[in-house]
Amino acid sequence: MNIEEFGSWAAANEIHTVEIAHPDSFGHLRGKRVPTDRFLRTADKGVNIADAVFIFDVQCDLVDNPWINMDAGFGDMALVPDLSTARALTHRPGYAMVFADAKELAGTPQPMSPRTILAEQIARCEAAGLHPIVATEMENFLCWPDWTPAQDHIQYSSLTDGLELEAVIADIRSGLIGAGMDVESSNTEYAGGQIEVNVSYGEAMRVADNTVLLKTIVKHVADAHGMKATYMPKPWTEEGGSGMHIHTSLSDGNGVNAFADCDDEPNELMRQWLGGLMEHAVSMSLLTSGPTPNGYKRLRPYTFAPTHVVWGGDNRTVLSRCIMEPGSSANRVEFRSAGSDANPYLAIAAILAAGLDGIERDLDPGPKAEGDKYDDPGDAPALPITLASAIEEFDGSALAEAFGEKFSATYLGIARHELGLYAENVGDEGDEVSDWERTRFLEHT
């Protein structure tokens, strides 16, 4: 919509405040709230905000960075609204949100911005005549104010047990629908107090925007019900973790799923796409399991999270689960290693970059896995299960090079900062989830 259309839409929805939003390096939405009248006068310029948002850790401490620092003066960048992303926030009547592109004051894209990174990979796919279609499945825990899980038992997808949670989950669904999302379903998951609310697929940037907004709305609604929501990937040692499963397919210029002619085996394009995912899965881990030690503790056998670089059909013990039904427009690849705290822009960008590399270089994914790949992964590479190993694999990788020096060095700096704090406060990266991790991450992921 143009600014006049936005004004009419805002008036019809009684919008008094517009939130101009952009994700930081962790995927936390930052920005400014602007009165609607002023937004209508200044939307072409946007608002300025300190570029320091890209070097924050989860608790807003500043991480050392060669480009954003005291010597550089911690300068501004511009958040320029993309009016096509506008949506009303019906769980907070009177508010609307518009996602923004981060620009240097000279007008060029901000190279550390997760939205910039994703936009570049979408553009690469589209230049090849391929349009990525994406969906994310988000798991999280609902807790009481003392961070005790809202349930102390497991009843996966029960329609009988756990009805006491339905009031908050119903309001979550309503808030997501009000924000323009096509909610498919909700269910309890395979851990006490864990839920999943699924939103339909769409274009890659729209899905990344929806994913960070979904997390924000879930937290807001839980707070309104006197509860807490967390996307910490592994809050408790003995409980399952929370993941972000990322589904991808490719559309041709006519909107047809290019994977539709699979028949229990990948077609040529899916085979190449998978080949790229398998090639880069290990180095992608820093982006999909995130820059904190906690994310890697959910990647353990028999947790429904993958442990090795294998692909298969409808098999939840593999890294890449492929839906390959004859002639189906729903055929897709589900990438299962990402944690619930992963930055969706970066995780999706990594998948697009890896998959496109597979197409460009005609990479082969190897044989389709059958059976229990926890029990018998064969000679498949293991995914990194510590932050230290994920840092080592990403540093100097083809993926780091593709995302640019400023972004990759900044993200590695944040990860090394988190690893250093963990070493000081906890010690080695074992399986045990510490109180220090819960204090640091429950509230802020």
C-alpha positions in Angstrom: 0.0 0.0 0.0 1.1 3.6 -0.4 1.1 6.1 2.4 -2.4 7.4 1.6 -3.8 3.8 1.6 -2.0 3.2 4.9 -3.6 6.3 6.4 -7.1 5.1 5.4 -6.3 1.6 6.7 -5.0 3.1 10.0 -8.1 5.2 10.4 -10.4 2.3 9.7 -8.6 0.2 12.4 -8.4 3.1 14.9 -4.6 2.9 15.0 -3.0 5.5 17.2 0.5 4.2 17.3 2.8 2.5 14.7 5.6 0.3 15.8 8.5 0.4 13.4 10.3 -2.9 13.9 13.5 -4.6 12.9 15.2 -7.7 14.3 18.5 -7.6 16.1 21.2 -10.3 15.8 19.2 -12.6 18.1 15.9 -11.9 16.3 14.6 -9.7 19.1 12.4 -7.0 17.7 13.7 -3.5 18.3 12.5 -0.2 16.9 10.4 2.8 17.9 6.8 3.6 18.5 5.5 6.6 16.5 2.1 8.4 16.7 0.1 7.6 13.6 -0.2 11.2 12.5 3.6 11.7 12.6 4.2 8.3 10.9 2.0 9.4 8.0 4.3 12.5 7.6 7.6 10.8 8.0 7.3 7.2 6.8 9.5 7.9 3.7 12.4 8.8 6.0 11.6 6.3 8.8 13.3 6.7 12.2 16.9 6.6 13.3 18.2 4.1 15.8 21.7 3.2 17.1 23.4 0.5 15.0 24.5 -0.9 18.4 21.4 -3.1 18.3 23.4 -5.5 16.2 26.1 -6.0 18.8 23.8 -6.6 21.8 23.9 -9.9 23.7 20.6 -11.2 25.0 20.6 -8.9 28.0 21.6 -5.8 26.0 25.3 -5.7 27.0 27.5 -4.5 24.2 29.9 -6.9 22.6 33.3 -5.8 21.3 33.1 -5.0 17.6 35.6 -3.5 15.1 33.0 -1.4 13.4 30.5 -0.5 16.1 32.4 0.9 19.1 33.3 4.0 21.1 35.9 5.1 18.6 33.2 5.0 15.9 30.8 6.9 18.1 28.0 4.3 18.2 26.3 6.1 15.3 22.8 5.9 13.9 21.2 4.0 11.1 17.8 4.4 9.5 14.8 2.1 9.8 12.8 2.7 6.6 9.3 1.2 6.9 8.1 -1.3 4.3 4.4 -0.5 4.1 3.6 -3.8 2.6 4.4 -5.5 6.0 1.8 -3.4 8.0 -0.5 -5.3 10.3 -2.8 -4.4 13.2 -1.9 -5.8 16.6 -5.4 -6.8 17.7 -4.1 -8.2 21.0 -3.1 -4.6 21.8 -5.9 -2.5 20.2 -4.8 0.8 18.6 -1.3 -0.4 17.7 0.0 -1.5 14.3 3.5 -2.8 13.4 5.4 -2.2 10.2 8.7 -4.0 9.5 11.6 -1.8 8.3 14.7 -2.2 6.3 17.9 -1.1 8.0 19.9 1.4 6.0 23.2 3.2 6.5 22.6 6.9 6.7 24.1 7.0 3.1 21.1 4.9 2.0 22.9 1.5 1.5 21.7 -1.7 3.2 23.1 -2.2 6.7 25.4 -5.3 6.2 24.9 -6.6 9.8 21.1 -6.6 9.6 19.5 -10.1 9.6 16.9 -8.7 7.2 19.6 -7.6 4.8 21.2 -11.0 4.9 17.9 -12.8 4.1 17.0 -10.3 1.4 20.3 -11.0 -0.4 19.7 -14.8 -0.4 16.1 -14.3 -1.6 17.4 -12.2 -4.5 20.0 -14.9 -5.4 17.2 -17.5 -5.6 15.0 -15.2 -7.6 17.8 -14.4 -10.0 18.0 -18.2 -10.7 14.2 -18.2 -11.5 13.3 -19.8 -8.2 11.0 -18.4 -5.5 11.5 -19.8 -2.0 8.4 -20.8 -0.1 8.9 -21.3 3.6 7.1 -22.3 6.8 8.3 -22.4 10.4 7.0 -24.5 13.2 7.7 -23.0 16.6 7.7 -24.8 19.9 7.8 -23.0 23.2 7.1 -23.5 26.9 4.3 -21.8 28.8 5.3 -21.3 32.5 4.0 -19.8 35.7 5.6 -16.5 36.9 8.3 -18.5 38.8 9.2 -20.2 35.5 7.7 -23.6 36.6 6.3 -25.3 33.5 2.5 -24.9 33.2 2.2 -28.7 33.2 4.2 -31.4 34.9 3.4 -34.2 32.5 3.3 -35.0 28.8 0.1 -35.4 26.8 1.1 -34.8 23.2 -1.8 -33.2 21.1 -4.4 -34.1 23.7 -7.8 -32.6 23.3 -8.8 -33.8 26.8 -5.9 -33.0 29.0 -4.5 -29.5 29.5 -7.8 -27.7 28.8 -6.7 -25.1 31.4 -4.1 -23.8 28.9 -6.7 -23.3 26.2 -7.7 -19.9 27.4 -4.2 -18.5 26.8 -3.6 -20.5 23.6 -7.0 -19.3 22.2 -6.0 -15.7 22.8 -2.6 -16.5 21.1 -4.4 -17.8 18.0 -6.7 -14.8 18.0 -3.8 -12.4 18.3 -1.9 -14.1 15.4 -5.0 -14.0 13.2 -5.5 -10.4 14.0 -1.9 -9.7 12.9 -2.6 -11.1 9.5 -1.3 -14.6 10.0 -3.1 -17.7 8.7 -3.2 -19.9 11.8 -3.4 -23.6 10.9 -3.6 -25.2 14.3 -2.2 -25.4 17.9 -1.4 -28.4 20.1 0.5 -29.4 23.2 3.9 -30.8 22.5 6.1 -33.6 23.8 7.1 -32.0 27.1 5.3 -30.7 30.1 4.0 -27.1 29.4 5.3 -27.1 25.8 3.0 -25.9 23.0 3.2 -25.3 19.3 1.1 -22.9 17.2 1.5 -23.3 13.5 1.1 -20.6 10.9 0.8 -21.3 7.2 3.6 -21.1 4.6 4.5 -18.0 2.5 7.2 -16.0 0.9 10.5 -16.2 2.8 10.7 -12.6 4.2 7.1 -12.6 5.2 7.5 -15.9 7.1 10.6 -14.6 8.9 8.7 -11.4 9.9 5.7 -13.6 11.0 8.0 -15.8 13.0 9.5 -13.0 15.1 6.1 -11.4 15.5 4.6 -14.7 16.6 7.1 -15.1 19.3 6.4 -11.5 20.5 2.6 -12.0 20.5 3.0 -15.3 22.4 5.0 -13.6 25.1 2.6 -10.6 25.3 -0.5 -12.9 25.6 1.1 -15.1 28.1 2.0 -12.0 30.2 -1.6 -10.8 30.0 -2.8 -14.2 31.4 -0.3 -14.0 34.3 2.0 -16.5 32.7 5.4 -16.6 31.0 6.5 -17.9 27.7 10.0 -18.8 26.7 11.8 -19.8 23.5 14.9 -21.0 25.4 15.7 -24.1 23.4 16.7 -26.3 26.4 15.4 -25.0 29.7 15.6 -28.2 31.7 18.0 -31.1 31.5 15.4 -33.9 31.7 12.7 -32.3 29.5 12.7 -32.1 25.7 13.9 -29.0 24.0 12.0 -26.5 21.8 12.8 -26.4 18.1 12.0 -24.3 15.0 11.4 -26.7 12.1 11.9 -24.9 8.8 10.1 -26.2 5.7 11.2 -25.1 2.2 10.0 -25.6 -1.3 10.7 -23.7 -4.5 8.1 -22.2 -6.8 8.6 -21.5 -10.5 7.5 -18.2 -12.0 3.9 -19.6 -12.4 3.5 -20.4 -8.7 3.9 -24.2 -9.2 5.8 -26.2 -6.6 9.0 -27.3 -8.4 9.1 -30.4 -6.1 5.6 -31.5 -7.1 6.8 -34.3 -9.4 8.7 -36.2 -6.6 7.4 -39.8 -6.1 8.8 -41.1 -2.8 12.2 -40.0 -4.1 13.5 -36.4 -4.7 13.2 -35.0 -8.2 16.4 -33.5 -9.7 15.9 -30.1 -8.2 15.0 -31.4 -4.7 18.0 -33.7 -4.9 20.3 -30.7 -5.6 18.6 -28.6 -2.9 19.2 -31.4 -0.4 22.8 -31.8 -1.6 23.4 -28.2 -0.6 21.8 -28.6 2.8 23.9 -31.7 3.5 27.1 -30.0 2.3 26.7 -27.0 4.6 24.7 -28.4 7.5 27.6 -28.5 9.9 28.8 -24.9 9.3 25.1 -23.7 9.3 24.8 -24.9 12.9 26.0 -21.6 14.4 23.0 -19.9 12.7 20.4 -22.6 13.2 21.3 -23.6 16.8 22.3 -20.1 17.7 25.2 -18.2 19.3 24.6 -19.5 22.9 25.7 -22.8 24.5 22.2 -23.7 25.4 20.9 -24.3 21.9 23.3 -27.3 21.4 22.0 -29.2 24.4 18.8 -30.2 22.6 20.7 -32.0 19.9 20.8 -35.4 21.6 19.6 -38.9 20.6 16.0 -39.8 21.0 14.9 -36.2 21.6 13.2 -35.7 18.2 16.1 -33.3 17.4 18.6 -34.5 14.8 22.2 -35.5 15.6 23.7 -36.3 12.2 23.7 -35.0 8.7 21.3 -37.4 7.1 18.1 -37.0 5.0 15.1 -39.2 4.6 11.5 -39.5 3.8 8.8 -39.1 6.5 11.2 -39.9 9.3 11.6 -37.7 12.4 15.1 -39.1 13.3 16.8 -37.4 10.4 18.1 -33.8 9.8 16.2 -33.2 6.6 12.7 -34.8 6.4 11.4 -34.8 2.9 7.7 -35.0 1.9 7.7 -36.5 -1.6 4.2 -37.6 -2.4 3.3 -38.1 -6.1 2.1 -34.9 -7.7 1.7 -33.1 -4.4 1.9 -29.3 -4.2 2.8 -29.8 -0.5 6.1 -31.5 -1.3 8.9 -29.9 0.7 12.1 -30.3 2.8 11.8 -29.9 6.5 15.1 -28.9 8.2 14.8 -30.0 11.8 17.9 -28.9 13.7 17.1 -25.2 14.3 16.4 -24.2 17.9 13.4 -22.1 19.0 15.7 -19.2 19.8 17.4 -19.1 16.4 17.1 -15.9 14.5 14.6 -17.0 11.7 16.0 -14.5 9.2 19.5 -16.0 9.6 18.4 -19.6 9.7 16.2 -19.2 6.6 19.0 -17.3 4.8 21.4 -20.1 5.6 19.1 -22.7 4.2 18.5 -20.7 1.0 22.2 -20.1 0.6 23.1 -23.8 1.1 20.3 -25.1 -1.1 21.1 -22.7 -3.9 24.7 -23.7 -3.8 23.6 -27.3 -4.1 21.6 -26.4 -7.3 24.5 -24.3 -8.8 27.1 -27.1 -8.2 24.8 -30.1 -8.7 25.6 -31.5 -5.3 24.4 -35.0 -4.4 22.9 -35.5 -0.9 23.9 -39.2 -0.7 21.5 -42.1 -0.1 18.1 -41.7 1.6 18.3 -42.8 5.2 15.9 -45.5 6.4 15.0 -46.5 10.0 16.3 -45.2 13.3 19.2 -42.8 12.5 19.9 -42.2 16.2 20.8 -45.9 16.5 22.6 -46.2 13.3 23.8 -43.0 11.7 26.5 -44.8 9.7 29.4 -42.7 8.6 27.2 -39.5 8.4 28.9 -36.4 9.9 27.7 -35.4 13.4 26.2 -32.0 13.9 28.1 -29.8 16.4 26.8 -30.4 19.9 28.7 -27.5 21.5 28.9 -23.8 20.8 32.7 -24.0 20.6 32.6 -26.6 17.8 29.8 -24.6 15.9 32.0 -21.5 16.1 35.0 -23.4 14.7 32.9 -24.8 11.8 31.3 -21.5 10.8 34.5 -19.4 11.0 36.1 -19.4 7.6 33.3 -21.4 6.0 31.8 -20.8 2.5 28.6 -19.7 4.3 30.5 -17.1 6.4 32.1 -15.8 3.2 28.7 -15.6 1.5 27.2 -13.5 4.3 30.0 -11.0 4.3 32.8 -10.0 6.6 31.0 -7.5 8.7 28.0 -9.7 9.4 30.0 -12.9 10.0 32.7 -11.3 12.2 30.0 -9.6 14.2 28.0 -12.8 14.7 31.1 -14.8 15.6 32.0 -12.1 18.1 28.6 -12.4 19.8 29.0 -16.2 19.9 32.5 -16.0 21.4 31.3 -13.5 24.0 28.5 -16.0 25.0 31.0 -18.8 25.2 33.3 -16.8 27.3 30.5 -15.9 29.8 29.5 -19.6 29.9 33.0 -20.7 30.7 33.3 -18.2 33.5 30.0 -19.0 35.1 29.4 -22.7 34.3 32.4 -24.4 32.9 32.6 -27.1 30.2 29.7 -27.5 27.7 28.1 -30.7 29.2 24.5 -31.8 28.9 23.4 -30.4 32.3 21.3 -27.2 32.0 22.5 -24.8 34.7 20.7 -22.2 36.8 22.9 -19.6 35.2 21.5 -20.4 31.8 17.9 -20.3 33.0 18.6 -16.9 34.6 20.2 -15.6 31.4 17.9 -17.1 28.7 14.4 -17.9 30.0 13.2 -14.3 30.0 15.2 -13.1 27.0 14.8 -15.8 24.3 
